[in-house]
Amino acid sequence: MPARIQDTAASIGLLILRLLAGGVLLYGHGWPKVMHWRESMGTFPNPIGVGPVAGFWLVVAAEVVSNVLVMLGWFTRAACVLPIGFFLIAAFIQHAADPFQRKELALIFLAIYSCLFFTGPGRFALDEKFGPRLRLKG
C-alpha cells in the first residue's frame, strides 16, 4: 500500500477511535456527572486523598474537558495525560481489590488514551492545522 494511502487510512482509524471512544466516555460518564454534579461531588470516592470535591472536578476535567479536546484532535497529546492518570487510578487504586470485570472498562480506556498519546490524533484533527507541533521521536 502506498505511504499516502496508508497514512490516510491510519488517520481515518484514529479519527474513528477518538470520536467513538470519546463519545462513549462523554455520553456514558462525563455528561451525567456534569448534569448531576450537586448530588455527585459530595459523595465522590477519594482514592488519592485530594477530597471528594476536588477528586470529582478532576474526573470531570478528564471525562469532559480533556475528552472533548481529544475528540476534536486539539492539543491531543497533552489532553490525553489527565484521562490516562484517571484511568490508572481507577483501575489500580480505586478498583484494586475488585474483580477484573470492575477494572476492565478503565483498562480499555487506558489503552485507548495511551495509544492516542503515542500516535497523536492523525491528520483529521485540529492539531494538524492549529495545534502544537509535538512529535515524539524514536
Buried (B, 14 or more C-beta within 10 A) or exposed (E): EEEEEEEBEEBEEBBEBBBEBBEBBBEEBBBEBEEEBEEBBEEBBBBBEEEBEBBBBBBBBBBBEBBBBBBBBBBBBBBBEBBBBBBBBBBBEBBEEEEEEBBEBBBBBBEBBBEBBEBBBBBBBBBBEEBEEEEEEE
